[in-house]
């Protein structure tokens, strides 16, 4: 059963991308999702939020050349997990190993339902069993 109290922040300049990703979370029964369209909005919410975000999903191109996203999220107590997609566009290397526990960088242009499901299995261990069951049914 998913933890419905998890706070998720989606950052992408494209409205369509934000809505598509939000729907993927909604399909997995996560509804505390806040979409933002630029880096400034994200930074304000992360810096001045009263409670940490459990997951930040961000398009790497929002911060290209402005800020090091893995560095921003790695030691930030206001972000428990971060998923940076389209990392190749911003010149970021895909992450593996212990860094990927908190910050994951992928070269995928946009996360799909499988990617979001696998991500939430790490972020919300209570929801892992239903995801594995759904994956067996569809895969």
QUIWO-V912290 format. One line per field, one symbol per residue. phi: phi as a letter, one per 30 degrees, with the letter a starting at -180 (. if undefined). burial: + if it has 9 or more other C-alpha atoms within 8 Angstrom, else -. A space follows every 10 residues. Layout:
phi: ???
burial: ???
This chain:
phi: .dddddcbcc baddeededd dddddddcic bdcccbcbdd dddddddcdd bdddaccbde ddceicbdde dddeccddbd bbbcciddec icddcbiddd dcbccbceda dcdddddddd dddbedcddd dddddddcc
burial: -++--+++++ +++---+++- ++-+++---+ -++-+++++- ++-+-+--+- -+++++++++ ++++---++- -+++---+++ ++++++++++ --+++---++ -++++++--- +----+++-+ +-++-+++-- +--------
